[in-house]
Amino acid sequence: MKILFAAFELAPYTKVGGLADVMGALPKYLQNENNEMAIFTPFIGSIDKEKYQIQDVPNSKLRLGFGYMAEYVFTLKMCKLPDTNINVFFIDNPKFFSCFKKVYPEGIDSWYEQERFITFSKAVLEYARALNFKPDIIHCNDWHTAMIPIWIKTSYKNDTFFNRAKTVFSIHNLAYQGKYFPEILRFAGLDKEEVYNPQGLEHFGILDWMKGAINYADKIIAVSPKYAQEILTYDYGEGLDWTLRNNQAKLKGILNGIDYEIFNPETDKSLCCNYSCKDFSNKEKCKQDILKEYWLEYNPERPLVAIISRLVEQKGIDLIKFVENEIRELEADIIVLGTGEKRYEDFFVWLSYNSKNVRARIEYRSDLCNKIYAGADMFLMPSRFEPCGLSQLIAMKYGTIPVVRATGGLDDTVNGYPLENATGFKFFNYDALEMLSALKRATDVYKDKTIWNKIVEHAMQADFSWIKSAKEYQAVYNSLV
C-alpha cells in the first residue's frame, strides 16, 4: 500500500503544535513490508539542511498555474525521516515557504495566507505524479491541506493517476477552518458552481475549507475518541456540528500517541540525571535543576507546578487570570514556558514580577521542555477544549502528574484521583474555582508521599505509545483500499 502524508508542519524539522509530532511519529510505526510511504511538507527557511542531511532533488523544477494568470515555480528537497527509511519531500518556493523562518508567520495578508496553503497542496499532488508515487491513501491534516480531498473528488476525478486514491482527513483542531471569501476558488482552480454549496464548501455565505474536506474526504479522523464525540455537539462543533453529524458514518476517533524513543526519562540526554518508574528518586535532582533555571528556591515539601503551552484562549489561561490572587497564595511554585497572545504573555510577565511563586519565560525552547517535564511535580492543563493533547502524555511518562479539565483527549488519557489507578487530577466544568480546587486537592495529596508516589508510578507505567494507535490507522487504511 502506498501512503502519502501531507502536512504543513513536521517534527523534527518544523514544529508548532501536536500536528508536527503526529506526522513525525505515526509513519515510523506504520513501517512494514506492505507499506511504502512518502511525507510532503513545505521547506521553511529555518530548517537546518546540514543537520538533517537534506539534499536538493535533481531536475525537480515544477511550474504550476493558479487562477487565470498566476504561475509559480517549485523545487524539491528530500531526506529520510530520522531512524527510518521513509522519504520526506520538502516543497520549496521562495515566495511562499523558504522566505519565512516561521511556519505560520504573523501579520501576513489573508489572501496570501490562502495562497500558501493552496499552492503547497497542489504541488503535493503534482510532485506525487512527477515522482510516480501513485498513492492508495492520501492522508491530509487540518485545513492547510483540506483542498486535496476536494480536488480528488472534483478536478482530479477523471485523472487516471489518482483513480485509486482514497483520502483520509485528520482534524487536529476544529477551531481553525480556513474560512475565506469564495473568490479564492478561482485561484484554487475549483468550479464555484460545483463546490460552493452547503454540501460542499459554502458555510453561511462564506467559504470553509475544513467543511469541504469533511464533506469530500473518504474518512475523517479526530485525534481522540472523546473529541470525536464532542465535535458532534453545538458546544464543541465550532459551527460544523451539523456537517459532522451528517458525515458521522465516516468519522472515527483515534488517540494520538507519543514516541517513547524521544520522550523517556531513562534515556533522555537533556536531563541532569535519568530515572525510571522503578526508581524515580533522581526526579528530585531534576527538580532542583529546573528551579535554578527559574531562579526559585528548592523546598522538598513544596510542589512545583509546570505550564508548557501556547498562550491562547483555548488553553484556559483565562481561568488562571480569574484566580490570580489565589494562585499567588498557593502553597506551590509555578513555572511557565510558552508564547502566544500578547495579553496572556503580558499577564504572566506581570505575575512573575508581582509574586514570589510564579516565574514565566515567554519563549519556546525545546531544550528546556523536557527539563521542565522531568523537574516538575504537577502539570497544569485547564483547557477550554483539547482535541488530544500530547503534553499530559509526556508529563505522565516523566512522572509529572497532570491536573486537567476533563475534555477531549485529556479526559480519555487521565484517570482522576481518587480512582485506584489514578494518574492525575481532573475538574469537569470550565470554571476557575473548580480548577483551583483541583490544584489544591493535588497539593494536599502531594504531602502524603505514599499515595503520591503510587500515582506517579501509575502515571509513568501508562502506555500511550504509537503502536496501538498505528494499528488503528492501518485498519482505517485497509478498510478504504
N, C-alpha and C positions, 0 to 999 in steps of 0.2 A: 504494500500500500504506500502510495506517495502522499505525504502530508506537507502542505505548505503553511507556514505560520507567517502572519503579517501583523506587526506591532510597531508602534511609534516609539517605544522605549524598550530597552532590553538590557538586563543585568548580565555581565558586569560593566558593559560599555556605557550605557546611559540609564540612569535610574532617577525617577521622580517619586513613584509610588509602588504599590503592590504589583501592578501590571508588569513592570520590569522584572521583578523577582519570579513571577509565574512563568514568563516567557524564557527566562534564563534557566529554569529548573525543569519544567514539565517535559520538554523534548528529551532531556537526558534519560528520563525514566520511561520513555516510550521506545528507547533503542532496542531493537531486536532484529532478527534476520528477515522479518516480513515488512518492516517499515523503512522507508527512505524519506528523509526529512530535509527541508530547507527552510531557513528563517530569513525573512526580509525585514530590514529596519533602515531608517534614514541615517546617513553619515553626518552626525552633528560635529561641529568644529572642535568640541572639547575632547573628542575621542582620541586616545593615545595610540597612534598607529604602531609605533615601535613596541610598546608594552605588549600589545595583543597580536603582534606579527601580522598586521593587516596588509594585504597586498592588493595592488591595482589589478583588475581583471583585464587582460589584453583585448583590444578591439571591442570594448564594451559600450562604446558611444551609442546612445539611443536617442533619436529625435521623435518627440511626440507632440501632436497638435491638440489644442484645447479650445473649445468655443469656435468662433469664426476665424480669429486672427492669431491667437496666441500659439507659440511654438517654443518648446524648451528642449534643451539637450541634457541628457543624464549620462552619468558614468557609474561603473560598478566596482566595488572593492569587496574583498572577501577574506575570511579566516575561518578557523574551526572554533566552535564553542568550546571553552576550556574543559579539558578532561573528557572530550567526546570526539567523534568523527563526523559531527554534524556541521554542515556548511552554513555559515552566516554570511548573508549578502547585504552589503551596505550600499544603498542607493544615494548617489550624490548629485546635487545640483547647487551651484554656488549662490543662487538667488533664494532658495528655499531652505536649505539644510546646513551646509558646511559654513555658511556665513554667521551662524549663531553658536554661542558657547552653551546656551541653554536649550533643552528640548522644546520647552514651551516659553518662548521669550515674552516678556511683559510689554504692554503698550503698543502692540502691533495692530495694524488696521484689520478689522474683522473680515473684510473681503479677502485680504492677503492670507489670513489665517485659514480660510476655507480653501484657498488655492494650494496651500502647503499640503493639506491632507488629501485633497483630490489628486494632485499630481503624484504624490507618493503612491497612493493606492492604484492609480492607473499604471504607473511604472512597475509595480509589483507584478501585475498580470502580464505585461508585455515582456518583462525580463524572464518570467517563467517560460514564456514562449521561446524567447531568444536562447535560453539555456536548455530548451527541450525538456523541461521539468513539467511533465503533464500530470497535474495533481488529481488524486482521487478525493482528497479533502483539502479545503482551504479554510483555515482557522483564523478568523478575524477577531479583533479586540477593540472594544469601545468605538465611539463614533468616528475616531480618526480613520478607521478603515471600514466604516459602515457602507461605503459606496460599493465595495466589492460584491457582497451578496446581491445588491440591486442590479449591478451590471451583469452578473452571471445569469440572472433571470430575464434580462431585457436586451441590452446592447450585444451581449455575447451568447445569447441563447441559441443562435444558429452557427456558432463558431465550433468547428469540429475539434479544435484543440482542447476546449473546455467542456465538451459534451458529457463527460462522465464526472465532472467536478461537483461535489456537494459542499455546501457552505455551513460552517459552524460559527456562531457569533457569540462571543463571551461578553457579558455585561459585568464590568468590574466596578462601575459606579453609574447608576442610572441618572444621577443628578446632572451629568454633563451629556447633553444630547445633540449639540451641533446645530441648534436652530438658526435659520437664516432666511433671507428673502428668496423666493423661488427663482429669481433671475439667475442665481448661481447654477441652475440646472443646465443652462446653455453652455457654460464653461465645462461642466462635467459631461457634456455630450449625451444628456438624457432628454427624452421626449416628454415635455411637460404634460401633454395630453394623456400619455400612457401612465406616468408615475405620480403626478400631482393630484391625488385624490385621497379620501380618508382610509382606503385600503392600501395605500402606498405611503407617500411621504408627507402628505398635507395634514397639518395638525392645527386646527382652529385658525386657519388663514396664514399659517407660516410653514416653512419647510422644516422638517425634523428628520435628520439623518438617522438617529437612533431608532425612531419609529419605522423608518424604511427598512432598516436591517432586520428588525423584529418581524416585520411582515414578509420579507423576501427570503430570509435565511432558512435553511432546512432544519437546523437545530439551534436552540438558544440555551446558553449555559449561564446560570447565575452562580456566583463564586462561593455560595454556601447554601445548604438546604433551607435554613430559616429565611435567608434573604430571598430565595425563590418564592417562598410563601408570602413574605411581606410585600414584595413589589406588586402583588396582585390586588393590594388594598389601596384605598384612597389615600391613606396617611403616608404610605411609602412609595406609591406608584409614580410620583413626580409627574402626574398628568397623563401617564401612559398605562395606567392600571387597566383601563378598558381594552386597549390594544393588546396588552399582555394576557388578559383573561381570554381574549379572542384567539390567542395563539398558545394557550396553556398546554395543549397536547404536545407541543414540541419544546416546552420549557423544562429544564432539569437543573437542580441544584447540585453542584459538586464542590465540596470543600477544598479550598486551596491547602497545599502542604507547605512545608519548609524543607530546605536542603540541609540535612544534618551533617553533611560533609563541610559545610560552611559555618553553620551555627551549632557549635558543640564546645562546651566549656572544658572538656577533656583535652581537646586538641587546638583550641583557639590560641594562635600565637600573639594576638594583640593584648592578651591578659597578662598581668604581672605574675600570676601563678594559675595553674589549672586545677580543676576539681571535677568530681563526678557525683552521681546520685547516691553512690555507696559511701562516699566521704566528701562532704561539701564544707568541711571546716575552713578550707582556704578561701571560701567566699568572703569571709571577714577581712582577709588581706586585700581582696579586690575592692571591698567597700572602703577601706582606708585609702586605697589608691585613688579612687574616683572622688572621694571627699577632698583630697588635696587639690585635684584639678579644679574643683569648685570653691576652694577656699572656705571649707566648712570643717568644724572640729569633729573628730571621731568620738562617738559615745556608743558603746556596745548595747546599751539599753534603749537607745533611741533609733527607731526605724528610719530608713531612707526611702523616700518615695520618688520614683522617676516618671517623667513625661518625655517621650520622644515622639514628636508629632508635627504634622503640618498644622500651623496655627490658623485654622479656619473654623467657621461656624459649625460645620458638620462634626467636628471633633469634641464638641461640648465645652469649649473654652468659656462660653457664657455662664455655665454653671459654676465654674471656678471663680469668675468675676463676681458673681452674685454673693458668694460667701467668702470674699477675700479677707475680711476681718477674722473670721473663724479659722481660715487657713493659716493666718499669721500666728494664731494662738495654738495651733495643733501641736501635739506632742510628737512631732516628726519633722525631719528635714525634707525639703522638696527640691529636686534639681530638674531643670527643663532644657531640652535641646530641640530647636526647630525654627523654621521660618514660615511666614505666611502673611496674613493681612496685617497692615500696619497698626491697626487699633489693638490687635492682640499682641503684637510684638512690643508695642509701647506699654501695654498693661504689664507684661512680665518684666520688662526693664524697670518700670516703676516699682513693682513688687520686690524686685531684687534689692533696690536701694532703700526700701521702706519696710523691710522685715529682717529678722535675724535668721529665719529658717528657710527662705526661698532664694534660690540662685538660678538665673537663666542665662543661657547662651543662645543668642539669636543668630544661628548659623546651622548649616548641616555639615557634620563631619563624620564620615563613615568610620574613621579610625577611632572615634570616641564612642560610637553607638554600642559596640559590643562591651566596652569597658563599663558603660552605664548598665547594660543588661546584667552583667556579672556582679557589679558592685551594689546595686540597689536591692532593697528587701521587698519592695512593692512596686507595681507598675500601674499607673492610673490611666484608664481609657473611658471617659464618660461620654462616649459618642452619642450624638442625636440619632444617627444611623450608621451602620458599619457593614458593608457588603460581606466581607470576610474578616479582614484584619489579620495581619501577619505578626505585628508587634507582640500581641499577647502570647502567640505560639512560641516566638523566640524567647520572650521573658520566662515562660514556664520551663523551657529547656535549660535556662540558666539559673533556675531555682528562685526566680523573682516573681512574687505572687501577684497576679493581675487583680485589680479592683475595677470592675467593668459595669457598664449598663448592659442589661440583658436584651440585646438587639442583634439581629443578623448573625454573623459568624461568631460574635462574642458569646452569644447565648448557646450556640452549637458546641463551642470548644471549652468553655469554662464550667466546671462543676462547683456550684456555690457552697460555701460553708453555711450550715453545719453538716452537710452531707458527709457520709462516712469516707467517700473517696474524693473529698473536696480538693480542688486545685486552685481556688481563688475565691473572691467575694463579688457578689452581684447586687445591683439595685435595679429596679424594674421601670419606674416612671422617669421621664426626663425632668428631673426635679433636683434642684441644688441641695436641698436639705436631705433628700434621700441619698445623694452622692456623699455628702458629708457624714451621714450616719454610717454608710458602708465603710468609709475611710476610718472612722473612729472605731468601728467594730474590728477592723483589721489590726489597728494599732493596739487594741485591747488584747486580742488573741496573740499578738506578737510577744507579749510579756510572758506567755506560757510556752516555753521553748519546746516542751514535749509535744504539744498539739501543733505548734508552728512547724517544727521540723518534719512532722508527719505530712503536713500539707505540702511542704517543699519537696519531700520525697515523691509524693503522688504527682506533683506538677512536672518534675524532672523525668518521671517514668512515662508520662503521657506520650503517645506515639501519633505525631501528625506529619509523618514523612510523606513524601510524594508517591510512595509505592502503591498504596491503596487508591489514591486519587487518580493516578495514571491509569490504573486498571479500569476505572470508571470512564475515563476519557476514551480509552481504547475500545470499550464496549459501545460507546456512542458512535465512534467512527465506523466500527464494524456493522452497526445497525443501518448505517446510511449507504454503505458501499454494496 
